[in-house]
Amino acid sequence: MSSLILFLSLLTIFPCSNVLAGKRLTEQQALDILVAQIQKDKLYDSWTTLSCLLFFTEEKTKDHFDFAIREKHGGQCAGDPNTSPIVDRFRVDRLTKNIQWYEPVEGEFLPYRVVLKARLKK
């Protein structure tokens, strides 16, 4: 009887784990969400195009992906081709799909909308 209870307990625990694991964003899905949000908000449209930005994954955890955006220089993109400065950093939560924006002044990731609102005021 105790074996049956143990089996049923495990059966209820592991499917939940698999369901959550199945809902976690992949790296590509997280990047797609970030790029779509940037395009929607026309974040960099005043000074560059999306094709002149490079996206790099800086950190991967079971909970999130951290992305850095760098300027792409050379060809159709203005700037010194020997440099590629970082423009911004973002974190995308793998379960909630929430985007956070790294704010260097604060030294931490803050909600995307809060930083967007502050930057639009400038």
C-alpha positions, 0 to 999 in steps of 0.5 A: 500500500505504501508503494502505491501511495509513493507511486501516486505521489511521484506521478503527481509531482513529475508531470507538473515539473514537465509541464513547467519545463515545457512552458519555459522559453527557449533562448530563441523565443526569449530573443524573439520576444525582446526584438518584437518589443523593441520594434513595437516601441521603436526603441532605437529608430531615432538613430539606427536600424535593427539591422545595425544592432547585434544581439548577444546572449550573456547569461543563460539560467533556468529562470532567465536569459540576459541579452546585450545589444551592441552597435554593428559598424561597417557596411550600411551601418555607420561607425568605426568597424573596429568597435562595437559598443554595448547599447543596452542589456535586457533580461527575459524571464523564461516563465513569465516572459517579462522583460527587464532592462539593465539600468547602469545608474541603478546597477540592476535590472528594472521593469522594462516599462519603468525604464522605457518611460524614464528614457522617453521623458529625456 
